[in-house]
Amino acid sequence: MSALVCPTIAAVREAVRTAREQGKTIGVVPTMGALHEGHASLMRQARAETGYLVVTVFVNPLQFDRPEDLARYPRDLATDVKLCERMGAEAVFAPSAEEMYPGELLTTVEVTGVSDKLEGEFRPGHFKGVATVVAKLLNIVGADRAYFGEKDAQQLAVIQKMAADLNLPSRIVPVATVRERDGLALSSRNRLLTEEQRRVAPALYRALSAARDRIQGGASPGEAREAALAALAATPDIQVQYLEVADAATMQPVERIEGHVRVAAAVWLGKVRLIDNVLVG
Ligand code: PAF
């Protein structure tokens, strides 16, 4: 089935209006393209739960804190559209930066607290960029359900809080992280790894899982964190940026386990930055 590629806000709104007139529920999967099996799993779930699937493909300049990261972010719309079609998407919203940000942007969305620690400490302005574009995308598409991966756990928590605080009409649906057989979480950035970096990259998930197992075995967050850091320190080529045990909803580091927590980390492998997390509880 071919998908309708909509370069404009008017075109995607028209497509969604027509689907609604046919009584369909609308699902949206917001992406920045460079689609992989992780995105496919978001689409698969959206496809199963809604009647009309819109995938958005937009490399959002507002959320990049490093210009070189924006410049080398992989872009290949034709391949992305093919994957969306294979997954049964009816429409692909692929706007230009001018379409999304036509004039001076004087309104932004900032989710304080949830955005501040972990990624927020190392990527200033990143979550403001994410929250602003996701608010715009959800307003543009007006979907019933919007799907986000748990790999970007803090992004998910930011979006959930924003949707609740602003009464956004789309229900935010979390989708489990998809991993390679050796545990490496799928990411568009994996394709930037050299062969050797790709070989050592699964050490990140192993360290996070070991920390989770320790917490489940009764260790404190501090003990689990120290053990995971020691394991990563022994891995050549990996530089840890942060590794924290944080409350899954507020994303604040915790010293005692109450409710759901995530062990989350960001590491550098050469020039490639990878993030991952595991849920405990
Ligand atoms: O996770 C992503 O790909 C992006 O941060 C998102 C949610 C599409 C916003 O640009």
Residues whose N, C-alpha, C, O or C-beta is under 5 A from the ligand:
A	BS01	PAF	P30 T31 M32 F58 N60 V130 V133
